[in-house]
Amino acid sequence: MLPTKPMLVETFAEYLPLGRFVVRDMRQTVAVDVIKSVNKKHPTGAKVTKAATKSGAK
């Protein structure tokens, strides 16, 4: 599965809360699973939001 937007995930074995996901369609649950492996990428070219800029200045 390839996400259309950046998302933060970990494997289920490393961090339980970030290692699960649910797929919903038309307000119905269509899939539930755990993450077994992650292909990590370096966050180059990431977009910085105005809120992130303001919180970093404090």
Secondary structure, DSSP 4 states (H G I P E B T S, - for coil): ---SS------TTT-GGGGEEEEEETTEEEEEEE---------TTPPPPHHHHHHHH-
